[in-house]
Structures are given as C-alpha cells and as structure tokens.
C-alpha cells in the first residue's frame, strides 16, 4: 500500500492535467485570447462541480460567502504579470472574469457557458500557472488556517479533479484508497493530504480550545487530520515560519492540496 499511494496520486494528477489540456479555438476572439501557445485551461463543467461541492459542504465554513479561485505561478517561476482569465466556448461564447491584484477571482454559474462546452482559459503558457480554489474565513491572521476551511477546500478540489479525470481512474483510486472520501482517508494514521504554505515552516499546531497537537511538517507543507471528527471545524492551524521566511517574505499560503 505504501508504494501504491504515490502511484494513485500520479495517475490522478496526470489524468487531470491531460483532461485539462483539451482545447481548440472555435472563434476569432478565442484565437486572440490563445495568442500565447498552449494556454492554461480548465473545463467549466469541472469548475461547476467545485461550486456544487462548495454549496453542499458550505456548513464547514459558513463565514465564507463565495468560492474564490487564485491564479499563481508554478514552483520555480518568476513572479510575472497576472494573466487575464475568461470562459471561452463553442460558437464564439466568451465571458471575461475579473482578476484582482492578488490573482483572485470568482466564476459565476452560467448555463450558456455549459451549453457552449466552455473552458477557463488564461492568456499565458500552460504549466507556468495553476488555478486553485481558495476557502478562507475572514478575520484570521495570515499564518492561521481554520480546519473547516481546509476541509471544504479539499472537497472542492477533489470534486474538480473527479470531474476532469476518467471514471476508471476514479474507481481505481476508490479501490486503492478503500474509500470514496479522498479528503478523509488516512494511511498509517496520517492524513492523506498535505497543504502548502508559501514559505518554509518551523512548526504547525492544531488548537481547539484547551486541546492542541503538533502536526507533521516538511518544508512548506503540513498534514492535517481532515477526517478526524474529534477536531471541530473551528479548530485552528497555527503556522510558525522558519526565521528566514519571516524576514524575507510575507505570510500566506497556497490552497493547493496534495494527496
């Protein structure tokens, strides 16, 4: 089982990436947006699956009013000018999305976008960026995450992945993980997902009232027991940065989860 888990994760990420790369320009406007070769794309149907999961499990993060997405450069890339984002589909369908200075944006529900088989398209080269869901309750310090937010964020991410990959991959993963709940599965008592901060971590601690627990960390990653219901959704994850990160960087985190 130890060897099978990484293989499963590679299948999921690889199949999802392959599905996300299927795009063809169907209108002059889309060709214009695709001026950069191999733009980053994501199926709108998959995004809607994420929106559905957000609504279905909203109780985990009731203070978060809307699901947001963030565009961020992939590892090792210089911080570039933020891409423009839009939904583009058949018969010239086009819907621009407003991206703020932090790379954050929302995606509306749109039946015309579904009917047009739309995709989320960035006007930059593929593999330079990733688009990830963000669930973060207001009022928290930069270096504090809320467990319910992370649980909901994972549900959204998994819903998107399951929509993008073939059914046989989903079924194979369910068999190997021995559960349909990819966010809640554990292996040898450890959570199956790692969340990543923007900077290296010295420590990460779960705090729920008078109860606390030190989390496993490695580099800028921290593992959270998403499926352990003895920790409430209001449990906080307090992150302590390495001293160099505190001096040279600003606090923050990526919403990306890794199985």
C-alpha positions in Angstrom: 0.0 0.0 0.0 2.9 2.4 0.7 4.0 2.2 -2.9 0.5 2.3 -4.3 -0.5 5.6 -2.8 2.1 7.7 -4.8 1.2 5.8 -8.0 -2.5 6.6 -7.4 -1.7 10.3 -6.9 0.4 10.4 -10.0 -2.5 8.9 -12.0 -4.9 11.5 -10.7 -2.8 14.5 -11.3 -1.6 13.2 -14.7 -5.0 12.3 -15.9 -6.4 15.6 -14.7 -3.7 17.5 -16.5 -4.4 15.6 -19.7 -8.1 16.3 -19.5 -7.5 20.0 -18.8 -5.3 20.4 -21.9 -8.0 19.5 -24.4 -8.8 22.9 -26.1 -9.4 24.2 -29.5 -10.1 27.7 -30.7 -13.7 28.0 -32.0 -13.9 31.7 -32.7 -11.6 34.6 -33.7 -11.9 36.0 -30.2 -10.8 32.8 -28.7 -7.9 32.6 -31.1 -6.9 36.1 -29.9 -7.0 35.0 -26.2 -5.0 32.0 -27.2 -2.3 34.1 -28.7 0.2 32.5 -26.3 0.8 28.9 -27.3 -0.7 26.2 -25.1 -2.8 28.4 -22.7 -3.8 27.1 -19.3 -7.3 25.7 -19.5 -9.8 24.0 -17.1 -13.2 22.6 -18.1 -16.1 24.7 -16.9 -18.0 21.5 -16.0 -15.3 20.7 -13.5 -15.5 24.2 -12.0 -19.2 23.8 -11.6 -18.6 20.5 -9.8 -16.4 22.5 -7.4 -19.2 25.1 -7.0 -21.6 22.3 -6.2 -19.3 20.9 -3.6 -18.8 24.3 -2.0 -22.6 24.6 -1.7 -23.1 21.0 -0.5 -20.4 21.3 2.3 -20.7 25.0 3.0 -21.6 24.2 6.6 -17.9 23.5 7.1 -17.0 27.2 6.5 -20.3 29.2 6.9 -18.5 32.6 7.1 -17.1 32.2 3.6 -19.7 33.7 1.4 -18.4 32.7 -2.0 -15.9 30.2 -3.5 -12.9 32.0 -5.0 -10.1 30.8 -7.2 -6.5 32.0 -7.3 -4.0 32.1 -10.2 -0.5 31.5 -9.0 2.8 30.8 -10.8 4.0 27.2 -10.5 7.1 26.3 -8.5 10.3 28.0 -9.5 8.7 30.5 -11.8 9.4 34.2 -11.5 6.5 36.3 -10.4 5.1 37.5 -13.7 2.3 39.8 -14.7 -1.0 38.2 -13.8 -2.8 36.5 -16.7 -6.2 37.5 -18.0 -8.9 34.9 -17.4 -12.1 34.1 -19.3 -14.6 31.4 -20.1 -14.4 30.6 -23.8 -16.5 28.0 -25.7 -18.3 27.0 -28.8 -19.9 29.4 -31.3 -17.9 32.4 -30.0 -19.1 32.2 -26.4 -16.9 34.5 -24.3 -17.2 35.6 -20.7 -14.4 37.7 -19.1 -13.5 37.1 -15.5 -12.2 39.9 -13.2 -8.9 39.0 -11.7 -7.7 41.2 -8.8 -4.1 42.2 -7.9 -3.7 39.1 -5.8 -4.7 36.8 -8.6 -8.1 36.1 -7.0 -11.3 35.8 -9.0 -14.8 34.2 -8.9 -16.5 32.1 -11.5 -20.3 32.5 -11.9 -22.8 29.8 -12.7 -23.8 30.1 -16.3 -26.0 27.8 -18.3 -24.8 29.4 -21.6 -21.2 28.6 -20.6 -22.2 25.0 -20.0 -24.1 24.8 -23.3 -21.0 26.1 -25.1 -18.7 23.5 -23.5 -16.7 26.3 -22.1 -13.3 26.2 -20.5 -11.4 28.5 -18.2 -8.6 29.9 -20.3 -5.6 32.0 -19.3 -3.7 34.0 -21.9 -0.4 32.6 -20.8 1.6 29.4 -21.5 0.4 26.2 -19.9 2.4 24.9 -16.9 3.5 28.4 -15.9 0.5 28.8 -13.7 -2.0 26.8 -11.7 -5.6 27.7 -10.8 -6.7 26.6 -7.3 -9.8 27.0 -5.2 -9.5 29.2 -2.1 -11.6 28.8 1.1 -10.6 31.2 3.9 -12.8 32.6 6.6 -12.5 36.4 7.1 -10.6 37.8 10.1 -7.9 35.2 10.5 -4.3 36.2 10.8 -2.1 35.4 7.7 -0.4 32.5 9.5 -3.6 30.8 10.8 -5.9 28.5 8.9 -9.2 27.1 10.0 -9.8 23.4 9.8 -13.3 23.7 8.4 -11.9 25.9 5.6 -9.3 23.3 4.7 -11.9 20.5 4.8 -14.2 22.5 2.4 -11.2 23.5 0.2 -10.3 19.8 -0.1 -13.9 18.8 -1.0 -13.9 21.4 -3.8 -10.5 20.4 -5.1 -11.4 16.7 -5.2 -14.8 17.4 -6.9 -12.9 19.3 -9.6 -10.4 16.5 -10.1 -13.0 13.8 -10.2 -14.8 15.7 -13.0 -11.7 16.1 -15.0 -10.3 12.6 -14.9 -11.8 9.4 -16.5 -14.3 7.3 -14.4 -11.9 4.3 -14.4 -9.3 6.4 -12.6 -11.9 7.5 -10.0 -12.9 3.8 -9.4 -9.3 2.7 -9.3 -8.5 5.4 -6.7 -11.6 4.4 -4.6 -10.3 0.8 -4.6 -6.7 1.7 -3.7 -7.7 4.2 -1.0 -10.5 1.9 0.2 -12.9 4.9 0.4 -14.7 7.4 -1.8 -13.8 10.1 0.6 -10.4 11.2 -0.7 -10.2 14.1 1.8 -10.8 11.8 4.8 -8.6 8.9 4.0 -5.6 8.1 6.2 -2.6 5.8 5.8 -0.8 4.5 8.9 -2.7 7.1 11.0 -1.6 10.0 8.8 -3.8 12.3 6.7 -3.6 11.6 3.0 -3.4 15.3 2.1 -0.7 17.9 2.5 -1.5 21.7 2.4 1.3 24.0 1.4 2.3 27.4 2.7 4.2 29.9 0.6 7.3 29.7 3.0 9.1 27.1 4.9 7.6 26.1 8.2 9.2 25.6 11.5 6.0 24.1 13.0 2.3 23.7 12.6 0.0 23.2 15.6 -3.7 22.3 15.8 -5.6 24.3 18.5 -9.1 23.6 19.6 -10.0 25.2 22.9 -7.6 23.8 25.5 -6.6 20.9 23.2 -3.6 21.1 20.9 -1.5 18.8 18.8 1.7 19.2 16.8 1.3 18.5 13.1 3.7 16.8 10.8 5.6 19.3 8.6 8.1 19.1 5.8 9.5 22.1 4.1 6.5 24.3 3.5 3.9 21.5 3.8 1.8 20.5 6.7 -0.5 17.5 7.1 -3.9 18.0 8.7 -6.3 15.3 10.0 -9.2 16.3 7.8 -11.1 13.1 8.5 -10.7 13.1 12.3 -14.1 14.4 13.5 -12.8 14.7 17.1 -11.3 18.0 15.9 -14.1 20.5 15.2 -14.4 22.7 12.1 -13.5 25.7 14.2 -10.1 24.2 15.1 -7.3 26.5 14.1 -4.0 25.5 12.4 -1.3 27.9 13.7 1.7 28.1 11.4 5.2 29.1 12.6 7.6 30.2 9.8 11.3 29.5 9.6 13.1 32.7 10.7 14.5 33.4 7.2 10.9 33.3 5.8 9.7 35.7 8.5 12.3 38.2 7.5 12.3 37.9 3.7 8.7 37.0 2.9 5.1 37.9 3.7 2.7 35.4 5.2 0.3 33.5 3.1 -0.5 30.1 1.8 -1.5 28.3 -1.4 -4.8 26.5 -1.3 -3.3 23.6 -3.2 -3.7 20.2 -1.6 -1.5 17.2 -2.4 -2.5 13.6 -1.8 
